[in-house]
Amino acid sequence: MNFATVRGLNGGSDLPTKAKKWAELLGVPYIERDGNSSLQFIMQSYNLDCLIVATKNGPQIFSEEGKLFYHPGMAVLRLQKLLRGERDNFVEACELQAGSRILDATLGFASDAAIASYVVGPEGCVQGLEASKPLWFLVKEGLHNYVGEETELNEALRRIETVCTEAKVYLKTLETTVLM
Ligand SMILES: C[S@@+](CC[C@H](N)C(=O)[O-])C[C@H]1O[C@@H](n2cnc3c(N)ncnc32)[C@H](O)[C@@H]1O
């Protein structure tokens, strides 16, 4: 995927520094934003699939499909249900319990990973693989910085480890004994 980073507008003087740092980390170009030029214009001028925009609310993905910020989504409601002592089909199907080790090979917005992380707790381990570099970065930053009302969720998000990789490639690096 062809992408770059750029500063958002109206967010503070540190946004260019953030966008530059992210570009370095991701190994993609940082685009100096000329005045108030639109994101659409920048994307077309540089022939990009999307942009990672440094905003005061963290990274945003801008593409033809629209704008994306990190949000835990359904994980919030699912966690509230668990806190009330109700059941979660995913937790039951995977027979998750404190101390379990989970690999989510299609991390996406990490809803399932968040629930898994809450259930397995600090003694367990949740790792998530995401092939899309912009999405991996957005979610990695979100998991690190998101602050919601439920402390349990905030803590569970911080414990998730993420890897930007195609699942098949990563799975081949694991020792057979780990998979058994
Ligand atoms: C439907 S979402 C997963 C939803 C997620 N499990 C959740 O709970 O929110 C699918 C995600 O997996 C990623 N993906 C699909 N195939 C993949 C693969 N072979 N390796 C790594 N990531 C993959 C996609 O980029 C997408 O972000």
The ligand as an ORCA input file, in Angstrom:
! r2SCAN-3c Opt
* xyz 0 1
  C     -12.658     -8.438      9.918
  S     -11.150     -7.723     10.483
  C     -10.898     -8.628     11.945
  C     -11.749     -8.153     13.075
  C     -11.058     -8.278     14.396
  N     -10.685     -9.657     14.714
  C     -11.866     -7.645     15.502
  O     -12.204     -8.316     16.471
  O     -12.143     -6.443     15.420
  C      -9.976     -8.464      9.427
  C      -8.593     -7.817      9.551
  O      -7.613     -8.806      9.333
  C      -6.624     -8.341      8.453
  N      -6.155     -9.510      7.705
  C      -6.847    -10.231      6.776
  N      -6.109    -11.249      6.314
  C      -4.917    -11.190      6.990
  C      -3.727    -11.992      6.963
  N      -3.636    -13.045      6.146
  N      -2.713    -11.664      7.789
  C      -2.806    -10.593      8.622
  N      -3.905     -9.797      8.679
  C      -4.946    -10.086      7.880
  C      -7.312     -7.308      7.580
  O      -6.380     -6.324      7.100
  C      -8.351     -6.708      8.542
  O      -7.859     -5.579      9.197
*
